[in-house]
Amino acid sequence: MFDKRINEVAYQLVDYSIDVQENEIVRIVAHDFESKPLVKELVKEITKKKAIASVEFIDHEVQALEYLNSTEKARQVKAKWELEKTKDMDALILIRGKSNEYELAKVPQDIVTKIMISNQDAQYIRVNQRKWVLLNYPTNYYANNAKMGFDEYQDFFYDVMLVNYQKMHDDALPLKNLMDKTNKVKIIGNGTDLTFSIKGINSVICAGDKNVPDGEVYSAPIKDSVNGTIQYNTISSIQGIEFKNVRLVIKDGQIIEATSEINNDKIDQIFNSDEGARYFGEFALGLNPKIDHPVGDILFDEKIYGSFHLTPGQAYDDADNGNDSIIHWDLVCIQTPQYGGGEIYFDDVLIRKDGQFVITELLNLNK
């Protein structure tokens, strides 16, 4: 049975998230065919705007086979095509609807790295010079990861997708203003004692215009300013490999030690991807009041109310600390009481304790 809430999501993505204008070329890239109902509604909404929709479907099993058999020549050709498509488009809607994200785990790390390097130019344009929005379509795979029945997961999905993003943006403005004038950040929690500076780095509100669901304000640490230890407490996957309770030791901005409870033997492969992989490109506070626990999906988990993420890898142009990398790995730490609590200080002033903001101008962000 068709779920009418799909119409609401499609309208929100086209009208609000990427604000489609007449004659724009909107590229829709959908992973897995299960997302077809949403793709159809997106095409209808884009057509109403008198814009052009271009649709591509990707199957992960086929993609893994293609990667495994790729040659340097093939990678160069595909990267050239991808770059031309990216230059031509005005906006991108990327829908992930995985049936099995671990298909790509069978691809050797060196091949994955080569493919990512070959697509760096296109990726830069997509992220920094085009309108884009990323979301995951609700599937049984995601429901299983979230340890929910499918109907329960669908209700959760639409609940967190269709929040009032304009209100979220307005409530987050005081946090952005505070971060813009902050120098020193200190974070304390279970296994975490960390300091860094965000002085002079822009901060950005994310309220439905890049990821959906959304809800964060991000900046970036000055590249060589991060010192201490951090213990993340959510499971995270990158390049088809799952890691749990990642712990990092950082000196003068560089990750000098990294461990994980699972796949510990593979974690250094990620951080050895390039020089920038051992430095940080983003610091963000999660704000979505509808998400209070991890569901094994980074698009949701990085927005968890009362969380923060400190991200190894590539910085964004609009909050640039100069770090370049082929990776951008959002690792999340939740600081609400059920996850061990914690404190965040801006210039030695406590601004959040156990996931709740404690200064007057930020109280509207508390749920």
N, C-alpha and C positions, 0 to 999 in steps of 0.2 A: 504493500500500500504506500502511495506517495505521501511523504510527510511535508505538510504545507510550510513548516518552519524552514525548509530548504529555500523557498522563495524569499524569506526574510534575510537569510544569510547572503543569498546572491545579490539582493538589492543593496545590502550594507556594503559588500565588497566593491561593487561597481560604483555606487553613488557616493560612499563615504571614504572607504579605504584608499582607492586609487583615483577617485573623482574623475571618471571617464568623461572626456570632452568629444565633441563632434569631429569625425574624421581621424581620430586617433587609432593606432594599431595596437590592439590588446592581445598579447600572446597568452594562451592558457596551456600550461604544461601539467598534465594529470598523471600521476603515478598510480597504476592499477585501474582497471575498468570499473571497479565498484563505485567510483566517484562520478559515473556518467550522469545520474540524475541532477547533481549540482552543476556539472558542466553544461548541460542543456539549458538550465535556468540562467546561467551566466551568459550564454550566447544570446538568449532572448533579451536580457537586460542591456547588454552591450549594443545590440541592434536598435533598441529603443533610443539609445543615445546617439544614433546615427554614426556609430563608430564601427570598426572592423575587428571581428574576432577571428583568431587563428588558433586552432586546437591541435595539440599533440598528446598522445597517450604513450606512456612508458611502462613496460613490463620488466620487473626486476630480474626475473629468471633469464630473460633474453638479454637484458643489459649486462648481467654478470658473464654470460657466454661471450658477448661481444668484447668485454674487457679482457677476459682470459685469452682471447685469440687476437688481441690488438697488436699491431706493429707500430713502429715509430712513424712510418708514413701514414698509416691509418689514423693515428692520433693527431697528426698535423692537419690532415684533410678535414677531419671532424671538427677540430678546434677552429679552423678557418670558416667552416659553414656556421658554426655556433656564433662566432663573432659577428658575421654578417647579419644573421637573424637578430642578434641582440642590438646591433646598431639601428636596424630598421624599426624595431618596436618602440612604442611610447610607454607601454606599461606591461607588467607581467603579473599573472595570477598563477602561483605555483601550488598545486594541490597534491599532498602526499596522502595516499590511501593504501598503505602497504598490507599485503597478505603475509609477507615474510621478509623483514628487513635484513635478515642474516644471509640472504642469497649472496650479497656482496662480500660477506666475510670470507668466502672461498677464494677471492681474488688476492693474489700476493700484494703485500704492502708496497713494494717498489713500483708495481704497475699502477696502483691507485695514486701514488704520489706523482708519477709521470703524467697521468691524465689530469690531475688537479693543476699541475704546473702549466700544462698546455692550454688550459682553459682560464688562466688567470686574467687575461685581458678582458674576456667576455664577462667574467664574474665581477670584475671591478666596475665595468659599465652598468651591469644589472643592479648592483647594490648602491652605487653612488651617483649615477647619472640618469636613472630611469625610475618611474613610479613602480612600486612592486608591493605585493602582499603574499604572505605564505600562510597556509593552513593545512591541517590534516583532516581528511574526510573520515567520519565515524565508520569503522569496520569492526568485525568480530576480532580481528587481530589486536586493535587498540583496546577494545573492551576487555579482552583476555589479559593484556598487559596491565590494565587498570584494576584487575580483579573484580570486575563488575559483569553482571548480565548485560546482554546487548541493549535491551530496552532501557535499563537503568543508565547505561553509558550514554545512549543517545540523548536522554533527558539532561544529563550532566553536560554533554557537549553543547547543546543548544542554550542551556542556562548560562554558561560561561562565554559563549560566542556573542550573545545578544545583549550584553550589558550596555548601559548608557555611557558610551565612550566620550561624548562631549562633556558630561559631568566629571568623568574620570580625569579628563584633560584639565578642566578648570581647577579641580581639587589638587592636582599635582603641580600646578604652577608655583606655589610657595616652596615646594621641595626643589624644583629646578632652580629657582632664584637663590635658595640657600646653597645648593651645590655649586652654583656658578661663582660664589664668593668664598668657598671653603678651600683651605690649604690642606690641612692634615686630616686624614681619616684613620681611625683606630677601630679595629674589630676584635672583640673578645668572645669566646665561646668554647664549647667542648673541643679540645684539641686545636683551638685557633687562638693565636695571639699575633696580630698582624698590624703593620702600619704602612701607610703610603700617602703620597700627595696627589691631589687632583687640581692643584693651583693652575689657573690659566687654561684648563681644558673645558670646552663647552659641555653642557649637559643637555640631554634631549628627552622630551616626553614621548613615550610610546603609548598611544591610546587608540588603537584600532586602525592605524594607517600603515603598518608594516607586517606585523604578525596578528593573526586572529586565532585564538583569544589573545588579548593584549593586556598590558598593565605593568609598566615599569618606567623608571627614569634612569637613564644610563649616562655615564661619562667614561673616563679612562684614567688610569693612574699614570703619572709621569713615569716613563719607561724604567728608569733605574732607581725608583724611589721605594719599591716594594721590599719589605724585609719582615721575616718572621715565619710562622707556620700557619697552615690552614688545613682544616679537616672538613671536607664536604660530606654531606649525609644523604644524598640521593643517588640512586643508580643512574648511570649515564652511558649512552652508546655513541661511538664515533667510528665511522668507516666499517660498520657492521660488527664491531667488537664492544662488548659490554664490560663496564667497570663499576666497582662498588666501593664506597667509602674511600675515595681517592684522598690521599694526604700528600701535601707538597711542602717542601722546605725551600724558602726563597731568600736569596742574598743579593742585594743591590739590583733588584728587579728580575734576576734570573732564577729559574727553577733549577736547583742543584740536586734535589732528591725528590723522587716521585714513587709512591707505592699505591697498590690497590688490593682489596681483599680477593678479587677475582681477576684473572688474566694479568697478574702482576708482571709476568714475563714479557708482556706485549706493550706495557705502558710507555716504556722508553722509545719504542718504535714511533709512537705518536709524537713525542716531544723531540725526536731527532729528525722530524720531517724537514725542518730547515731551522735557521738560527732564530727566527722570530717565534717559533713554536714554544720556546722556553721563556718567553716574556709575555706580558699581559696586554690585551688590547681593549678590555672593557671592564667596567665596574658598574653594577646596576642593582637597584632595589626593586623587589617584586611587590606589586600592589593590588592584584586582582582579588576582590573580596569573595568571589565565588569559588576560588581554588585554594583549598587549605591542606592538601596532601599530594604527594607525588603520584603520578599515574603512568610513569615510565615513558613519557612523551615530552621532550624538551620544550616544545612549543607551549605546553601547559606548565611544566615544572618550573621553568625560569620565571613565570609570572606569579608563583605561589605567594599568597599574602603572608608577609612576615619573613620572606626569604631575601637573600642577596645572591648574586653570582659575580664571580671574579674570573674572567675568561682568558685563558691562554690563547695567544695567536693574534690574528689580524685585527687592527683597530678600524673603526668607521671614519670616513672622511669628516663627518660632522661632529666627531669627538675624537680628534686625531692626536695620538701621542707619538706618532712616527713609527710604530711597530708594524712590520710587514710579515705576512706568513700565508701559507696556503691553507692553514687550519684556522678555525675559530670555534673553540670548544667551550660551550657554556656549561660550566660545572656549578651546581647549585648547593647552597647551604640554607636550611630552614632554621629559623631561630625562635619559633613559637615554643611555649613551654613543653608541649608533648614531644618536641624534637630536641630538647636539651637547653633551650633558651639561648641568650646571648645579648651582647650590647654593641651598639655602634655609636661612636663619638665623632663629631665634626669639630675640629679645632678645640679639642678637650671638653666639649659640651656634649652630654648624653642626649642623643636625638631619638634613639629607638632602643627599647628594652623588651626582650622576649617577644619581639615581633610587633610591638605596639609603639607608635610614635608618642613621645612624651612632651614635646614642646608645642605651645599654643597654636602656632601657624600651621602645624601639620596634623592636627587632631581630626580634620575632616577626612583624612586618608584611612583612619581606623574604622573597622567595620563594627 
